[in-house]
Amino acid sequence: MKTPSVIGEDFAGVLGAAQRGDEGAFARLWRDVNPSLLRYLSVVSRGDHDDVAAETWASVARGLTRFQGDEEHWRAWLFATARRRAVDDGRRRARSRDLAVGNGTDLDELCVAVRAARPSVDPADVVLAHQAVEEAVAAIRSLPPLQAEVLMLRLVGGLSSDVVAALLDSTPGAVRVAAHRGLKRLSQQLDRTGVTP
């Protein structure tokens, strides 16, 4: 169930350039994983997941020169950093009793960005794809927290069971069980609503 790398063979070169201060290379790293990161944070963060993502990227930028590893290690480091920022944000909110909720993504901005990046893409297709993704994330968000987080890290983050287990201070077997139970629960929800996968 491992997600294929997006940058692939170019990863070492892109990472090296980003570590030397190349903004274009850092932007490529950001574009590769930020959509997945935001989806993950929308499930595990109780606050404004855009703010938590910004804190995550700021932390990653500060530590980028010290990072060593391949693309899988990069994604694991990024999601571990995001998880820590989400936990910190939750603690701050609990202390201050601030229960503000983020506004989510503006579809108009998304369509403009996609049109600029790929002029041949139909904005209607972007809206439909965005809606499907949001519905899937909402369904995962309805799961018990552990199952939701495991599924987001595995499916959206593209992390292996071993990496997820290390992030969650668990075992790979427990991660696989949580993923299986989460998928089974999602399947039952779809059966109840009459939706066929």
Sequence and secondary structure as in RCSB ss.txt:
>XXXX:A:sequence
MKTPSVIGEDFAGVLGAAQRGDEGAFARLWRDVNPSLLRYLSVVSRGDHDDVAAETWASVARGLTRFQGDEEHWR
AWLFATARRRAVDDGRRRARSRDLAVGNGTDLDELCVAVRAARPSVDPADVVLAHQAVEEAVAAIRSLPPLQAEV
LMLRLVGGLSSDVVAALLDSTPGAVRVAAHRGLKRLSQQLDRTGVTP
>XXXX:A:secstr
     SSGGGHHHHHHHHHTT HHHHHHHHHHHHHHHHHHHHHH SS HHHHHHHHHHHHHHHGGG  S HHHHH
HHHHHHHHHHHHHHHHHHHHHT         HHHHHHHHHHH TTS HHHHHHHHHHHHHHHHHHHTS HHHHHH
HIIIIIS   HHHHHHHTTS HHHHHHHHHHHHHHHHHHHHHHT   
